Amino acid sequence: MRRFSTNGIFSVILSSLFLIMAGESRAQWKVIDIKTKIHMRAVHAVSPTICWIGGTRGTVLKTTDGGHTWTTYKVSGGDSLDFRDIHAFDKQVAIAMSAGESEKDKAKIYKTEDGGESWKLVYQTTQNGVFLDGIDFWDKNKGICLGDPTQGRLFILTTDDGGNSWQELPLEKRPAAEAGEACFAASGTSILTNGKGTAFIGTGGSKMARVFRSEDYGQSWQVSATPLPAGPTAGIFGLRFWSKKNGIAVGGDYKKTTDSTQNVLLTEDGGITWKLAGMTKPAGLKESVAIYHKTNATWNGDTQIRSDNYALVASGPSGSSVSLDRGKSWISLGTEGFHSLSFAGNVGYGVGANGLIGKIEKISSKKKKKKLVLVDG
């Protein structure tokens, strides 16, 4: 009769554990220590090697060598500012948005054209109730900025000159908000541009999360209710589309960051209707969602050539997750608490509190294969 030694049993247990873990992604974030404790919620990867980051104390960081070295810039007079969103066009030109109460002179937008060495104030307001949440651009000229509701309507700014000047959308054109409804300035991705003239806004604060959409560069808006529960601290935090019709929204509750409830919404009709699609792994609040393009597929930097050449990556305080099936199921990528993500092709950057910066370069879609080995005693 064949007998197993204790070591043999241990080998079987380990092998079984490897098989159980076969669905885990082999990707790992590389955490970069930049010797700072600033909090960061704004990140934009222009290319695999160029990435801009915005943070507290009026701080902006930039790498041009894929994260090996970082340069720190301070906006003059901006020590009290918290840059919650940043949009860059290249290594020289970027726009940083400060979130904070307008009454305290914190609702501001800056632009640099010399790589961060100097910053020009291109928008500011002290009108009551303005709190900026995020910015995005359709191209190098046309952009949009979102703010919490004032006078019962979402606050919208637009630019036609690359962010050099910003115009407030007239009150009567702004989308009407429900009681308590607002947006989250948690990752800069509660507003999203897509294609030519299309934009989306995800909200919370009221009873259910909603998605606003525009097809004319933010000049007029429609709204759709979603089945994602909301509340004063809960709702949609991040949006992303990978085609004209298909998109995802992620969210949760920032006071219940590990809560095991459904936190993913999917749309297949351009944001008109949304369906709950399960829960990320790890569970809990997800503030940002980005698109990772596989290295073994053709990608020209703008348009996806193949329909299967990407994965979705979501992140939040409890960790990050990857979906290889368009948001239907999720695999853990780690427990680093990235508030925001940005990918350029297959290279992604994540940012969080206390100087947390991560970089990831490869996410495998293949499951691990481990053999079950029996060892004789």
C-alpha positions as CSV (number, residue, x, y, z in Angstrom):
1,M,0.0,0.0,0.0
2,R,1.3,3.5,-0.9
3,R,1.7,5.7,2.2
4,F,2.1,9.4,2.4
5,S,4.6,11.1,4.6
6,T,3.8,14.3,6.5
7,N,5.9,16.2,3.9
8,G,3.9,14.5,1.2
9,I,0.6,15.7,2.7
10,F,2.0,19.2,3.0
11,S,3.0,19.1,-0.7
12,V,-0.5,18.1,-1.7
13,I,-2.0,20.9,0.4
14,L,0.3,23.5,-1.2
15,S,-0.4,22.2,-4.7
16,S,-4.1,22.4,-4.0
17,L,-3.7,26.0,-2.8
18,F,-1.9,26.8,-6.0
19,L,-4.8,25.4,-8.0
20,I,-7.3,27.4,-6.0
21,M,-5.3,30.5,-6.6
22,A,-5.1,29.8,-10.4
23,G,-7.6,32.6,-11.1
24,E,-5.4,35.3,-9.4
25,S,-3.6,37.7,-11.7
26,R,0.1,37.4,-11.9
27,A,0.5,41.1,-12.2
28,Q,1.9,43.1,-9.3
29,W,2.2,46.8,-8.7
30,K,5.7,48.2,-8.2
31,V,5.5,50.8,-5.5
32,I,7.7,53.8,-6.0
33,D,9.1,55.6,-3.0
34,I,9.4,59.4,-3.8
35,K,10.1,60.5,-0.3
36,T,7.0,62.5,0.2
37,K,3.8,62.3,2.4
38,I,1.5,64.4,0.2
39,H,-1.9,63.0,-0.6
40,M,-2.6,62.4,-4.3
41,R,-5.8,61.8,-6.2
42,A,-4.9,63.1,-9.7
43,V,-2.8,61.2,-12.3
44,H,-2.6,61.3,-16.1
45,A,-0.3,59.0,-18.1
46,V,0.3,60.7,-21.4
47,S,2.5,57.8,-22.6
48,P,4.2,54.8,-21.0
49,T,7.1,57.1,-20.0
50,I,5.4,60.5,-19.3
51,C,3.1,60.8,-16.3
52,W,1.8,63.8,-14.3
53,I,0.4,63.7,-10.8
54,G,-1.4,66.3,-8.7
55,G,-1.6,66.4,-4.9
56,T,-2.0,68.4,-1.8
57,R,0.0,71.5,-0.8
58,G,-0.1,72.8,-4.4
59,T,2.2,70.0,-5.5
60,V,2.6,68.5,-9.0
61,L,4.9,65.7,-9.9
62,K,6.1,64.5,-13.3
63,T,8.2,61.7,-14.7
64,T,9.5,61.5,-18.3
65,D,11.5,58.2,-17.9
66,G,8.8,55.8,-16.9
67,G,8.8,56.5,-13.2
68,H,12.5,56.0,-12.5
69,T,12.9,59.7,-11.5
70,W,10.3,62.3,-10.6
71,T,10.4,66.1,-10.5
72,T,8.4,68.0,-8.0
73,Y,6.8,71.4,-8.8
74,K,5.1,73.8,-6.5
75,V,2.5,76.2,-7.7
76,S,3.3,79.6,-6.5
77,G,0.9,80.7,-3.7
78,G,-0.8,77.4,-3.8
79,D,0.3,75.8,-0.5
80,S,-3.4,75.4,0.6
81,L,-4.5,73.9,-2.7
82,D,-5.4,70.2,-3.3
83,F,-5.1,69.3,-7.0
84,R,-7.8,66.6,-7.4
85,D,-7.5,66.3,-11.2
86,I,-4.8,66.9,-13.8
87,H,-4.9,66.6,-17.6
88,A,-1.7,66.7,-19.6
89,F,-1.1,66.9,-23.3
90,D,2.6,66.1,-23.4
91,K,5.7,66.6,-21.2
92,Q,5.4,70.4,-21.5
93,V,1.7,71.2,-21.3
94,A,-0.7,70.3,-18.4
95,I,-3.7,71.6,-16.6
96,A,-4.2,71.2,-12.8
97,M,-7.6,71.6,-11.1
98,S,-7.9,72.5,-7.4
99,A,-10.9,71.1,-5.4
100,G,-12.0,73.0,-2.4
101,E,-14.5,75.6,-1.2
102,S,-14.7,78.6,-3.6
103,E,-15.4,80.8,-0.6
104,K,-11.9,79.9,0.7
105,D,-10.4,80.8,-2.7
106,K,-9.7,77.1,-3.6
107,A,-11.7,76.6,-6.7
108,K,-9.0,77.3,-9.2
109,I,-7.5,75.9,-12.5
110,Y,-3.9,76.3,-13.5
111,K,-2.0,75.7,-16.7
112,T,1.7,75.1,-17.5
113,E,3.3,75.3,-20.9
114,D,7.0,74.9,-19.8
115,G,6.9,71.5,-18.2
116,G,5.8,72.6,-14.8
117,E,8.4,75.3,-14.1
118,S,5.7,78.0,-14.1
119,W,1.9,77.9,-13.8
120,K,-0.7,80.4,-15.0
121,L,-4.0,80.8,-13.2
122,V,-6.6,80.3,-16.0
123,Y,-9.8,80.2,-13.8
124,Q,-10.9,81.1,-10.4
125,T,-14.2,81.9,-8.7
126,T,-15.4,82.9,-5.2
127,Q,-19.1,82.6,-5.9
128,N,-21.0,80.8,-3.2
129,G,-21.1,77.0,-3.2
130,V,-18.7,76.2,-6.1
131,F,-16.6,73.0,-5.5
132,L,-14.8,71.6,-8.5
133,D,-14.7,67.9,-9.0
134,G,-12.9,67.0,-12.2
135,I,-11.8,67.9,-15.7
136,D,-11.4,66.1,-19.0
137,F,-10.7,67.0,-22.7
138,W,-12.0,65.8,-26.0
139,D,-9.0,67.1,-27.8
140,K,-6.2,69.7,-27.4
141,N,-8.7,72.5,-27.6
142,K,-12.1,71.4,-26.2
143,G,-12.5,70.5,-22.5
144,I,-14.9,70.5,-19.7
145,C,-14.9,70.9,-15.9
146,L,-17.4,69.7,-13.4
147,G,-18.5,71.1,-10.1
148,D,-21.0,70.3,-7.4
149,P,-24.5,71.8,-7.8
150,T,-25.1,75.5,-7.2
151,Q,-28.7,76.9,-7.3
152,G,-29.9,73.3,-7.8
153,R,-27.9,72.6,-10.9
154,L,-24.5,71.0,-11.6
155,F,-21.7,73.5,-12.1
156,I,-20.2,73.2,-15.6
157,L,-17.3,75.0,-17.3
158,T,-16.1,74.5,-20.8
159,T,-13.0,75.6,-22.8
160,D,-12.4,75.9,-26.6
161,D,-8.8,77.1,-26.4
162,G,-6.9,74.3,-24.6
163,G,-7.7,75.5,-21.1
164,N,-6.4,79.0,-21.5
165,S,-9.9,80.4,-20.7
166,W,-13.0,78.8,-19.2
167,Q,-16.7,79.7,-19.7
168,E,-19.5,79.0,-17.2
169,L,-22.4,77.2,-18.8
170,P,-25.5,79.4,-18.3
171,L,-27.6,78.3,-15.4
172,E,-30.6,77.4,-17.5
173,K,-28.4,74.9,-19.5
174,R,-26.9,73.2,-16.5
175,P,-28.4,69.8,-15.6
176,A,-30.8,69.9,-12.7
177,A,-29.8,68.0,-9.5
178,E,-32.0,66.2,-7.1
179,A,-32.0,67.0,-3.4
180,G,-28.6,66.1,-1.9
181,E,-27.1,65.0,-5.2
182,A,-23.5,65.8,-5.8
183,C,-20.3,64.5,-7.4
184,F,-17.2,63.1,-5.8
185,A,-13.8,64.7,-6.3
186,A,-12.1,61.5,-5.4
187,S,-10.2,60.6,-8.5
188,G,-11.0,63.1,-11.2
189,T,-13.0,60.5,-13.1
190,S,-16.6,61.3,-12.1
191,I,-16.6,63.2,-15.4
192,L,-15.5,61.6,-18.6
193,T,-15.3,62.7,-22.3
194,N,-15.7,60.1,-25.0
195,G,-15.5,60.3,-28.8
196,K,-16.6,63.5,-30.5
197,G,-18.6,65.7,-28.1
198,T,-19.9,63.0,-25.8
199,A,-19.5,63.4,-22.0
200,F,-20.7,61.6,-18.9
201,I,-21.1,62.6,-15.3
202,G,-21.6,60.1,-12.4
203,T,-23.3,61.3,-9.2
204,G,-24.2,60.2,-5.7
205,G,-25.5,61.9,-2.6
206,S,-29.2,61.3,-3.2
207,K,-31.1,58.0,-3.0
208,M,-29.7,56.4,-6.2
209,A,-26.7,57.1,-8.3
210,R,-27.4,58.8,-11.7
211,V,-25.5,59.3,-14.9
212,F,-25.8,62.5,-16.9
213,R,-24.7,62.4,-20.6
214,S,-24.2,65.1,-23.2
215,E,-23.6,64.7,-27.0
216,D,-22.9,68.3,-27.8
217,Y,-19.7,69.1,-25.9
218,G,-21.6,69.7,-22.6
219,Q,-24.1,72.2,-23.9
220,S,-27.2,70.1,-23.2
221,W,-27.7,67.1,-20.9
222,Q,-29.9,64.0,-20.4
223,V,-30.0,61.9,-17.3
224,S,-30.4,58.2,-16.5
225,A,-31.2,56.6,-13.1
226,T,-29.1,53.6,-12.1
227,P,-29.7,50.7,-9.7
228,L,-26.6,51.6,-7.7
229,P,-27.6,52.8,-4.2
230,A,-26.3,56.2,-3.1
231,G,-26.4,58.5,-0.1
232,P,-24.5,61.4,1.4
233,T,-21.2,59.5,1.1
234,A,-22.0,57.0,-1.6
235,G,-22.6,56.7,-5.3
236,I,-20.6,56.7,-8.6
237,F,-17.0,57.7,-8.3
238,G,-15.5,56.7,-11.6
239,L,-16.5,56.2,-15.2
240,R,-14.9,54.7,-18.3
241,F,-16.0,53.7,-21.9
242,W,-14.2,51.4,-24.3
243,S,-16.5,52.0,-27.2
244,K,-19.3,54.3,-28.1
245,K,-21.9,52.0,-26.6
246,N,-20.1,50.0,-23.9
247,G,-19.0,51.5,-20.6
248,I,-18.6,51.0,-16.9
249,A,-19.2,52.9,-13.7
250,V,-17.7,52.0,-10.3
251,G,-18.4,53.4,-6.8
252,G,-19.4,52.6,-3.3
253,D,-19.4,54.5,0.0
254,Y,-16.3,56.4,1.2
255,K,-17.2,55.8,4.8
256,K,-17.6,52.0,4.2
257,T,-14.5,51.4,2.1
258,T,-14.5,47.6,2.5
259,D,-18.3,47.0,2.4
260,S,-19.2,43.8,0.4
261,T,-22.0,45.2,-1.8
262,Q,-22.3,45.4,-5.6
263,N,-20.2,48.3,-6.8
264,V,-20.1,47.9,-10.6
265,L,-22.5,49.2,-13.3
266,L,-22.3,48.4,-17.0
267,T,-24.0,49.9,-20.0
268,E,-24.4,48.6,-23.6
269,D,-26.4,51.4,-25.1
270,G,-24.1,54.5,-24.6
271,G,-25.1,55.2,-21.0
272,I,-28.9,55.3,-21.5
273,T,-29.5,52.3,-19.3
274,W,-27.2,50.8,-16.6
275,K,-27.3,47.4,-14.9
276,L,-25.6,46.2,-11.7
277,A,-22.8,43.7,-12.7
278,G,-21.5,42.4,-9.4
279,M,-18.7,43.2,-7.1
280,T,-15.0,43.8,-7.5
281,K,-12.3,41.7,-5.7
282,P,-11.3,42.9,-3.3
283,A,-14.7,44.3,-2.4
284,G,-15.3,47.8,-1.2
285,L,-15.3,51.3,-2.6
286,K,-13.8,51.7,-6.1
287,E,-13.0,55.3,-7.0
288,S,-11.3,54.9,-10.4
289,V,-11.5,52.6,-13.4
290,A,-9.1,52.5,-16.3
291,I,-8.4,50.5,-19.5
292,Y,-5.3,48.3,-19.8
293,H,-4.3,47.4,-23.4
294,K,-2.7,44.0,-23.7
295,T,0.9,43.9,-25.1
296,N,0.1,41.1,-27.5
297,A,-2.5,43.1,-29.3
298,T,-2.2,45.9,-31.9
299,W,-2.9,49.3,-30.4
300,N,-2.1,52.6,-32.1
301,G,-2.4,54.8,-29.0
302,D,-5.9,56.0,-29.7
303,T,-8.2,53.4,-31.4
304,Q,-8.5,49.8,-30.4
305,I,-7.9,47.6,-33.4
306,R,-9.1,44.4,-31.8
307,S,-12.2,43.9,-29.7
308,D,-10.4,41.7,-27.2
309,N,-7.2,43.6,-26.6
310,Y,-7.9,45.2,-23.2
311,A,-8.8,44.6,-19.6
312,L,-10.5,46.9,-17.0
313,V,-8.7,47.9,-13.8
314,A,-10.5,49.4,-10.9
315,S,-9.0,50.8,-7.6
316,G,-9.9,52.1,-4.2
317,P,-8.8,52.1,-0.6
318,S,-9.3,48.4,-0.2
319,G,-7.1,47.5,-3.2
320,S,-7.2,47.1,-7.0
321,S,-9.0,44.7,-9.3
322,V,-8.8,43.6,-12.9
323,S,-11.6,42.3,-15.1
324,L,-10.7,40.2,-18.2
325,D,-14.4,39.9,-19.3
326,R,-15.5,43.5,-19.6
327,G,-16.6,44.0,-16.0
328,K,-18.5,40.8,-15.4
329,S,-16.0,39.2,-13.0
330,W,-12.9,40.5,-11.2
331,I,-9.5,39.3,-9.9
332,S,-7.5,40.9,-7.2
333,L,-4.4,42.9,-8.2
334,G,-3.3,43.8,-4.7
335,T,-4.2,45.7,-1.6
336,E,-2.5,49.0,-2.4
337,G,-5.0,51.8,-1.8
338,F,-4.8,53.7,-5.0
339,H,-7.4,56.5,-5.3
340,S,-6.9,57.1,-9.0
341,L,-5.4,55.2,-12.0
342,S,-4.2,56.2,-15.5
343,F,-3.0,53.9,-18.2
344,A,-1.2,54.5,-21.5
345,G,-1.3,51.3,-23.4
346,N,-0.1,48.5,-21.1
347,V,1.6,50.8,-18.6
348,G,-0.4,52.2,-15.7
349,Y,0.2,54.4,-12.8
350,G,-1.7,54.6,-9.5
351,V,-1.7,57.2,-6.8
352,G,-2.9,57.4,-3.2
353,A,-2.4,58.9,0.3
354,N,1.0,59.6,1.9
355,G,3.0,59.7,-1.3
356,L,1.8,56.3,-2.6
357,I,2.7,55.9,-6.3
358,G,2.5,52.5,-8.1
359,K,3.4,51.4,-11.6
360,I,2.2,48.3,-13.4
361,E,3.4,47.0,-16.8
362,K,1.9,43.6,-17.4
363,I,-1.4,42.0,-16.5
364,S,-1.6,38.3,-17.6
365,S,-4.9,36.9,-18.9
366,K,-3.6,33.4,-18.6
367,K,-4.3,31.3,-15.5
368,K,-1.5,29.7,-13.6
369,K,-1.0,26.0,-14.3
370,K,0.2,24.0,-11.4
371,K,0.6,20.2,-11.2
372,L,-0.6,18.2,-8.3
373,V,2.4,16.3,-7.1
374,L,2.2,13.3,-4.7
375,V,5.3,12.5,-2.7
376,D,6.0,9.1,-1.3
377,G,7.0,8.7,2.3
